[in-house]
Amino acid sequence: MYIYDSVKKTKLPFEPINKGEASIYICGPTVYDDAHLGHARSSLAFDLLSRTLKALKYKVTMGKNFTDIDDKIIKKVEETGKSMAEITSYYIARYIEEMSALGVQRADIEPKATESLEAIENMIQKLIDKDIAYVISTGDVYFDTSKDEHYGDISHQVGNDDDNQSRVAHTSEKRNPKDFALWKACKGDEDICFDTAFSSGRPGWHIECSAMIEKHFKGSDEYSIDIHGGGADLLFPHHENEAAQSRCATGHELAKYWMHNGFVQIDGEKMSKSLGNSFFLGDALKIYDGEVLRYYLNSVHYRNDFNFSEEELQTSKKRLDKLYRLKKRVSPGKGSAANKTFKQSLLDAMGDDLNISIALAVIDDMLANTNDALDVNPKDKALKKETLANIAFIDTLLGFGAKEPFSYFQIGVDEALKEKIENLLTERTTAKKEKNFERSDTIRDALIAEGISIMDTADGTLWEKT
């Protein structure tokens, strides 16, 4: 397995800190609003990573956090009158449901900031004791970046924008302009506060991930985890600051490898709420099936920026349709074993920094070759069983192809039309039993006029939208 390391800016062989194991931590969402396509892209990228490592026989432990303490969440509390717990639990549930619709496997560890306060306080106190962090008169705690000689090694860029660094207003008590907040003391009558030895307040954004990783992963003397991942926008300042505070608190590096997925654009414009084109995942799932979205969003290499286009989505779906048309052709039945050459070709592609383009090309070749072989020998039972096994392996590795093919081709048909079709099919079955073939043919013709094709099987009549 080779992965591209964002820090070293090169592709490296994956050599885990514990043989046969792979520890991965992904920065999850701040749960004050619904997930958007950027969240989906990141989750899908690292879901592919996890699936690939598992297919390569690594024991994978995946962690993904939920930031459930944040200024944006507090603002939502003020706007809605709901409690912080009500807001965050609602959006966490929504996030999990929508990622599940995309076929994203749940992380093994899903820590929340509110459940990690002791670990956060302990790490901050350790940094204070080392004089690497300091408390100012307001009770805020800052990390002294001048005490870390390797600060800037992760992102290779160090800015002086205080808001970008710490998400808090500038204070003249900061030792250095680049210093960032580890703890934000409560001001005035704020009621969302947590007591610590240094002040009553709430954690900064960066510290929670470092503390959660130290709490949940065993690591080694050199690294806390194997792989730390997230969107490219997190490289600086978030991951830079995580690495610094972890390095200084523990005496070793946070992660051996750093991986980052590209941005999502809509019609060529970077997705941003300030641009008014933030595309919520829930809205997309109302229109498109989760598996169709998964195939499309994964069709571009994870490190590249992704331009979301409905026209390209439809083109991508047609590519997925070909897989399901072959699956329909070899169904029903049970798979045997996947073709060894096909399976290894897929693993080789995904083992090369998740080279999805080559993987999809391998699949396209398999589909074309299998259809050609079935044209010559339509009753080749061994080939049909092998093909079903090939598709099952595609689902295991890439997360698509598991649906019953006729159900797949019913996607997009509204419930009213489904009910009408089922009623007509029931009537047709009755007509055939009564040998009223004229009525049976009339119903068939009516369904064809609706764009519905039907197939009579031993298990009943199946239909799809053409």
C-alpha positions as CSV (number, residue, x, y, z in Angstrom):
1,M,0.0,0.0,0.0
2,Y,1.3,3.4,-1.0
3,I,-0.2,6.7,0.2
4,Y,0.6,10.3,-0.6
5,D,1.8,12.1,2.5
6,S,0.7,15.8,2.5
7,V,3.7,16.8,4.7
8,K,6.5,15.2,2.7
9,K,4.6,15.8,-0.5
10,T,5.4,12.4,-2.0
11,K,4.0,8.9,-2.2
12,L,5.3,6.6,0.5
13,P,4.9,2.9,1.3
14,F,2.5,2.4,4.2
15,E,4.6,0.9,7.1
16,P,2.3,1.0,10.2
17,I,3.7,1.7,13.7
18,N,2.2,-1.7,14.8
19,K,2.6,-4.5,12.4
20,G,-0.6,-5.7,10.7
21,E,-2.6,-2.8,12.2
22,A,-3.7,0.6,10.9
23,S,-4.8,3.4,13.1
24,I,-6.6,6.3,11.4
25,Y,-8.1,9.5,12.8
26,I,-10.3,11.7,10.7
27,C,-11.5,15.2,11.7
28,G,-15.3,15.0,11.8
29,P,-17.9,17.7,11.6
30,T,-18.8,20.6,13.9
31,V,-22.4,19.7,14.6
32,Y,-24.4,22.9,14.3
33,D,-25.8,22.4,10.8
34,D,-26.5,19.7,8.2
35,A,-23.7,17.9,6.4
36,H,-22.8,19.3,3.0
37,L,-21.0,17.7,0.0
38,G,-17.6,18.7,1.4
39,H,-18.3,16.5,4.5
40,A,-19.5,13.7,2.1
41,R,-16.3,13.9,0.0
42,S,-14.0,13.6,3.0
43,S,-16.0,10.8,4.6
44,L,-16.0,8.9,1.3
45,A,-12.3,9.3,0.7
46,F,-11.3,7.9,4.1
47,D,-14.0,5.2,3.9
48,L,-12.2,4.0,0.7
49,L,-8.9,4.1,2.6
50,S,-10.3,2.0,5.4
51,R,-11.9,-0.5,3.1
52,T,-8.7,-0.8,1.1
53,L,-6.6,-1.4,4.2
54,K,-9.1,-4.0,5.4
55,A,-9.0,-5.8,2.0
56,L,-5.2,-5.8,2.3
57,K,-5.7,-7.7,5.6
58,Y,-4.8,-4.8,8.0
59,K,-6.7,-4.6,11.3
60,V,-8.1,-1.1,11.0
61,T,-9.1,1.2,13.8
62,M,-10.8,4.3,12.6
63,G,-11.6,7.3,14.8
64,K,-13.8,10.3,13.7
65,N,-14.7,13.0,16.2
66,F,-17.8,15.2,16.6
67,T,-17.0,18.8,17.7
68,D,-20.0,19.5,19.9
69,I,-18.6,22.6,21.7
70,D,-18.0,25.6,19.4
71,D,-18.9,29.2,19.0
72,K,-21.2,28.3,16.0
73,I,-23.1,25.9,18.2
74,I,-23.5,28.5,21.0
75,K,-24.8,30.9,18.4
76,K,-27.3,28.3,17.3
77,V,-28.4,27.8,20.9
78,E,-29.0,31.6,21.2
79,E,-30.9,31.7,17.9
80,T,-33.2,28.6,18.6
81,G,-33.6,28.6,22.3
82,K,-32.7,24.9,22.3
83,S,-30.1,23.4,24.5
84,M,-26.6,22.6,23.2
85,A,-27.3,18.8,23.7
86,E,-30.5,19.0,21.7
87,I,-28.8,20.8,18.8
88,T,-25.7,18.6,18.7
89,S,-27.5,15.3,19.1
90,Y,-29.9,16.2,16.3
91,Y,-27.1,17.0,13.8
92,I,-25.0,14.0,14.9
93,A,-27.9,11.7,14.2
94,R,-28.5,13.4,10.8
95,Y,-24.9,13.1,9.9
96,I,-24.7,9.4,10.7
97,E,-27.9,8.7,8.8
98,E,-26.8,10.6,5.7
99,M,-23.3,9.0,5.7
100,S,-24.9,5.6,6.0
101,A,-27.0,6.4,2.9
102,L,-23.7,6.9,1.1
103,G,-22.4,3.6,2.3
104,V,-19.9,5.1,4.7
105,Q,-19.0,2.6,7.4
106,R,-19.2,3.9,10.9
107,A,-15.9,4.7,12.7
108,D,-14.8,2.4,15.4
109,I,-14.3,5.4,17.8
110,E,-16.6,8.4,17.6
111,P,-15.5,10.7,20.5
112,K,-17.3,14.0,21.3
113,A,-15.6,17.1,22.8
114,T,-18.1,17.1,25.7
115,E,-17.1,13.5,26.6
116,S,-13.3,14.4,26.4
117,L,-13.1,17.4,28.7
118,E,-10.9,15.6,31.3
119,A,-8.4,14.5,28.6
120,I,-8.5,18.1,27.1
121,E,-7.8,19.7,30.5
122,N,-5.0,17.2,31.3
123,M,-3.2,18.0,28.0
124,I,-3.6,21.7,28.5
125,Q,-2.3,21.5,32.1
126,K,0.7,19.5,30.9
127,L,1.5,22.2,28.4
128,I,1.1,24.9,31.1
129,D,3.4,23.0,33.4
130,K,6.0,23.0,30.7
131,D,5.6,26.7,30.1
132,I,4.6,25.9,26.5
133,A,1.1,27.2,27.2
134,Y,0.2,30.3,29.3
135,V,-2.9,31.7,30.9
136,I,-3.7,35.4,30.3
137,S,-5.7,37.7,32.6
138,T,-9.0,36.8,31.1
139,G,-8.5,33.1,31.8
140,D,-7.9,32.2,28.2
141,V,-5.0,29.7,27.6
142,Y,-2.7,30.1,24.6
143,F,-0.1,27.8,23.0
144,D,3.3,29.5,22.7
145,T,4.3,28.7,19.2
146,S,7.9,30.0,19.7
147,K,8.5,27.1,22.1
148,D,8.0,24.6,19.2
149,E,11.0,24.6,16.9
150,H,9.1,22.4,14.4
151,Y,6.0,24.7,14.2
152,G,5.2,25.0,10.5
153,D,6.7,21.6,9.5
154,I,3.2,20.2,8.8
155,S,1.7,22.8,6.4
156,H,5.0,24.5,5.4
157,Q,3.1,27.8,5.9
158,V,2.7,29.8,9.0
159,G,0.4,32.8,8.9
160,N,-0.1,35.7,11.3
161,D,-3.9,36.0,11.1
162,D,-5.1,35.7,14.6
163,D,-8.7,34.9,13.7
164,N,-7.5,32.2,11.4
165,Q,-5.2,30.8,14.1
166,S,-7.4,30.8,17.1
167,R,-11.0,31.7,16.2
168,V,-11.0,34.3,18.9
169,A,-10.5,38.1,18.8
170,H,-7.0,39.5,19.0
171,T,-5.5,40.2,22.5
172,S,-2.5,42.2,23.3
173,E,-1.5,39.6,25.9
174,K,-0.5,37.0,23.4
175,R,3.2,36.4,23.4
176,N,3.4,35.9,19.7
177,P,0.9,36.8,16.9
178,K,0.9,33.1,15.8
179,D,-0.1,31.8,19.2
180,F,-3.5,30.0,19.3
181,A,-6.1,29.4,21.9
182,L,-6.2,26.1,23.8
183,W,-9.0,27.2,26.1
184,K,-11.5,30.1,25.9
185,A,-12.6,31.5,29.3
186,C,-16.3,32.4,29.6
187,K,-17.0,36.1,29.5
188,G,-19.9,37.8,31.3
189,D,-23.1,35.8,31.8
190,E,-22.3,32.9,29.4
191,D,-23.9,29.7,30.6
192,I,-22.1,27.1,28.5
193,C,-19.0,26.8,30.6
194,F,-16.9,24.0,32.0
195,D,-14.8,24.4,35.1
196,T,-11.0,23.7,35.1
197,A,-8.0,24.6,37.2
198,F,-7.2,27.5,34.9
199,S,-10.6,29.0,34.3
200,S,-14.3,28.3,33.6
201,G,-14.8,28.1,29.8
202,R,-14.6,25.8,26.8
203,P,-11.9,24.1,24.7
204,G,-10.4,25.7,21.6
205,W,-11.0,23.9,18.3
206,H,-7.5,22.4,17.9
207,I,-6.9,20.8,21.3
208,E,-9.9,18.4,21.3
209,C,-8.5,16.3,18.4
210,S,-5.1,16.0,20.0
211,A,-6.6,15.0,23.4
212,M,-9.0,12.5,21.8
213,I,-6.2,10.8,19.9
214,E,-4.1,10.4,23.0
215,K,-7.1,9.1,24.9
216,H,-8.2,6.5,22.4
217,F,-5.1,5.3,20.5
218,K,-2.2,3.4,22.0
219,G,0.4,4.5,19.5
220,S,4.2,4.1,19.9
221,D,7.2,5.9,21.2
222,E,7.4,7.8,17.9
223,Y,3.8,8.4,16.8
224,S,0.3,8.5,18.3
225,I,-1.4,7.1,15.2
226,D,-0.5,6.0,11.7
227,I,-2.7,8.3,9.6
228,H,-4.3,11.6,10.3
229,G,-6.7,12.8,7.6
230,G,-9.2,15.5,6.7
231,G,-10.0,18.1,4.1
232,A,-7.2,20.1,2.5
233,D,-8.6,23.2,4.2
234,L,-7.6,21.7,7.6
235,L,-3.9,21.5,6.8
236,F,-3.4,25.0,8.2
237,P,-4.0,26.0,10.9
238,H,-5.9,23.1,12.3
239,H,-3.6,20.2,11.6
240,E,-0.5,22.4,12.1
241,N,-1.7,23.3,15.6
242,E,-2.8,19.8,16.4
243,A,0.7,18.5,15.6
244,A,2.4,21.2,17.6
245,Q,0.5,20.8,20.8
246,S,0.6,17.0,20.6
247,R,4.4,17.0,19.9
248,C,5.1,19.3,22.8
249,A,2.7,17.5,25.2
250,T,3.8,13.9,24.5
251,G,7.3,14.2,23.2
252,H,6.5,12.4,20.0
253,E,4.8,13.1,16.6
254,L,1.1,13.0,16.3
255,A,0.9,11.0,13.0
256,K,3.3,9.1,10.8
257,Y,1.3,10.0,7.7
258,W,-1.0,13.0,6.8
259,M,-3.6,12.6,4.1
260,H,-5.9,15.4,2.8
261,N,-8.8,15.3,0.3
262,G,-9.5,18.0,-2.2
263,F,-12.2,20.7,-2.2
264,V,-15.7,20.4,-3.6
265,Q,-16.7,22.9,-6.2
266,I,-20.1,23.5,-7.7
267,D,-20.0,24.6,-11.3
268,G,-16.3,25.5,-10.9
269,E,-16.7,27.6,-7.8
270,K,-15.3,26.5,-4.4
271,M,-18.1,25.4,-2.1
272,S,-18.6,28.1,0.5
273,K,-21.6,29.3,2.5
274,S,-20.4,32.9,1.9
275,L,-20.9,32.2,-1.8
276,G,-24.4,31.0,-1.3
277,N,-23.8,27.6,-3.0
278,S,-23.3,25.3,-0.1
279,F,-25.0,22.1,-1.3
280,F,-26.4,20.2,1.6
281,L,-26.1,16.4,1.4
282,G,-29.6,15.9,2.6
283,D,-31.0,17.9,-0.4
284,A,-28.9,15.8,-2.8
285,L,-30.2,12.5,-1.2
286,K,-33.8,13.7,-1.8
287,I,-33.0,13.6,-5.6
288,Y,-30.3,11.0,-6.0
289,D,-29.9,7.6,-4.5
290,G,-27.0,7.4,-2.0
291,E,-25.1,4.7,-4.0
292,V,-25.3,6.9,-7.2
293,L,-23.9,9.8,-5.2
294,R,-21.2,7.6,-3.7
295,Y,-20.1,6.4,-7.1
296,Y,-20.0,9.9,-8.5
297,L,-18.2,11.5,-5.6
298,N,-15.6,8.8,-5.6
299,S,-15.1,8.9,-9.3
300,V,-12.4,11.6,-9.0
301,H,-9.2,10.9,-7.1
302,Y,-9.5,12.0,-3.5
303,R,-6.6,14.5,-3.7
304,N,-8.1,16.3,-6.6
305,D,-10.7,19.1,-6.3
306,F,-14.2,17.9,-7.3
307,N,-16.5,19.9,-9.5
308,F,-20.1,18.9,-8.8
309,S,-22.2,19.0,-11.9
310,E,-25.6,17.4,-12.4
311,E,-24.7,16.6,-16.0
312,E,-21.6,14.8,-15.0
313,L,-23.5,13.0,-12.3
314,Q,-26.0,11.6,-14.9
315,T,-23.0,10.5,-17.0
316,S,-21.5,8.8,-14.0
317,K,-24.8,7.0,-13.2
318,K,-24.8,5.5,-16.7
319,R,-21.5,4.0,-15.9
320,L,-22.8,2.5,-12.8
321,D,-25.9,1.3,-14.7
322,K,-23.7,-1.0,-16.8
323,L,-22.6,-2.8,-13.7
324,Y,-26.2,-3.4,-12.6
325,R,-27.2,-4.5,-16.1
326,L,-24.6,-7.2,-16.0
327,K,-25.7,-8.1,-12.5
328,K,-29.2,-8.5,-13.8
329,R,-28.0,-10.6,-16.6
330,V,-26.2,-13.1,-14.3
331,S,-28.9,-13.1,-11.6
332,P,-30.4,-14.8,-9.7
333,G,-27.8,-17.0,-8.3
334,K,-25.0,-17.4,-5.8
335,G,-21.4,-16.2,-6.3
336,S,-18.5,-18.6,-6.2
337,A,-15.0,-16.9,-5.9
338,A,-13.9,-13.7,-7.5
339,N,-11.6,-13.9,-10.4
340,K,-8.0,-13.8,-8.9
341,T,-6.6,-11.6,-11.6
342,F,-9.6,-9.2,-11.4
343,K,-9.4,-9.0,-7.7
344,Q,-5.6,-8.4,-7.6
345,S,-5.9,-5.7,-10.3
346,L,-8.4,-3.8,-8.2
347,L,-6.3,-4.2,-5.1
348,D,-3.2,-3.0,-7.0
349,A,-5.1,0.1,-8.2
350,M,-6.5,1.0,-4.8
351,G,-3.2,0.2,-3.1
352,D,-1.6,2.9,-5.2
353,D,-2.8,5.9,-3.1
354,L,-6.5,4.9,-3.8
355,N,-6.2,5.2,-7.6
356,I,-9.9,5.1,-8.3
357,S,-9.5,5.9,-12.0
358,I,-7.6,2.7,-12.7
359,A,-9.9,0.7,-10.4
360,L,-13.0,1.9,-12.3
361,A,-11.3,1.2,-15.6
362,V,-10.5,-2.4,-14.4
363,I,-14.2,-2.8,-13.6
364,D,-15.3,-1.4,-17.0
365,D,-13.0,-4.0,-18.7
366,M,-14.5,-6.8,-16.6
367,L,-18.0,-5.7,-17.5
368,A,-17.2,-5.5,-21.3
369,N,-15.4,-8.8,-21.3
370,T,-18.0,-10.7,-19.4
371,N,-20.8,-9.4,-21.6
372,D,-18.9,-10.5,-24.7
373,A,-18.4,-14.0,-23.2
374,L,-22.1,-14.3,-22.3
375,D,-23.0,-13.2,-25.8
376,V,-21.1,-16.3,-27.0
377,N,-22.3,-18.6,-24.2
378,P,-25.4,-17.2,-22.4
379,K,-25.7,-20.3,-20.1
380,D,-22.2,-20.2,-18.7
381,K,-23.0,-21.0,-15.1
382,A,-19.4,-20.8,-13.9
383,L,-18.9,-17.4,-15.4
384,K,-22.2,-16.1,-13.9
385,K,-21.2,-17.3,-10.4
386,E,-17.7,-15.8,-10.8
387,T,-19.3,-12.5,-12.0
388,L,-21.5,-12.3,-9.0
389,A,-18.5,-12.9,-6.8
390,N,-16.6,-10.1,-8.6
391,I,-19.4,-7.7,-8.0
392,A,-19.6,-8.7,-4.4
393,F,-15.9,-7.9,-4.1
394,I,-16.4,-4.5,-5.7
395,D,-19.0,-3.8,-3.0
396,T,-16.6,-4.8,-0.3
397,L,-13.8,-2.7,-1.6
398,L,-15.6,0.3,-3.2
399,G,-19.0,0.2,-1.6
400,F,-21.3,-0.1,-4.6
401,G,-23.0,-3.0,-6.5
402,A,-24.8,-4.6,-3.6
403,K,-28.4,-3.7,-4.6
404,E,-30.8,-6.2,-6.2
405,P,-30.6,-5.1,-9.9
406,F,-34.3,-4.6,-10.5
407,S,-34.6,-2.5,-7.4
408,Y,-31.7,-0.4,-8.6
409,F,-33.5,0.4,-11.8
410,Q,-36.6,1.4,-9.8
411,I,-34.6,4.3,-8.2
412,G,-36.3,7.6,-9.0
413,V,-39.8,6.1,-9.5
414,D,-42.2,7.9,-7.1
415,E,-44.4,5.9,-4.7
416,A,-47.6,6.7,-6.6
417,L,-46.2,5.2,-9.8
418,K,-44.8,2.2,-8.0
419,E,-48.2,1.5,-6.5
420,K,-49.8,1.8,-9.9
421,I,-47.2,-0.5,-11.5
422,E,-47.6,-3.1,-8.7
423,N,-51.4,-3.0,-9.1
424,L,-51.2,-3.5,-12.8
425,L,-48.8,-6.4,-12.4
426,T,-51.1,-8.1,-9.9
427,E,-54.0,-7.6,-12.4
428,R,-51.8,-9.0,-15.2
429,T,-50.9,-12.1,-13.1
430,T,-54.6,-12.7,-12.4
431,A,-55.3,-12.3,-16.2
432,K,-52.6,-14.8,-17.1
433,K,-54.0,-17.4,-14.6
434,E,-57.4,-16.9,-16.1
435,K,-55.8,-17.3,-19.6
436,N,-57.1,-13.9,-20.5
437,F,-54.0,-13.2,-22.6
438,E,-55.6,-10.3,-24.4
439,R,-55.9,-8.4,-21.1
440,S,-52.4,-9.5,-20.0
441,D,-50.9,-8.1,-23.2
442,T,-52.9,-4.9,-22.9
443,I,-51.4,-4.4,-19.4
444,R,-47.9,-5.1,-20.6
445,D,-48.3,-2.5,-23.4
446,A,-49.6,0.0,-20.9
447,L,-46.5,-0.5,-18.8
448,I,-44.2,-0.1,-21.7
449,A,-46.0,3.1,-22.6
450,E,-45.0,4.3,-19.0
451,G,-41.4,3.4,-19.7
452,I,-41.6,0.2,-17.7
453,S,-40.1,-3.1,-18.9
454,I,-41.0,-6.3,-17.2
455,M,-39.6,-9.8,-16.9
456,D,-41.4,-12.9,-15.8
457,T,-39.3,-15.1,-13.5
458,A,-39.8,-18.1,-11.3
459,D,-40.0,-15.7,-8.4
460,G,-42.7,-13.5,-10.0
461,T,-42.7,-10.6,-12.4
462,L,-39.9,-8.1,-12.0
463,W,-39.9,-4.6,-13.5
464,E,-37.6,-1.6,-14.0
465,K,-37.7,1.9,-15.3
466,T,-36.1,2.1,-18.7
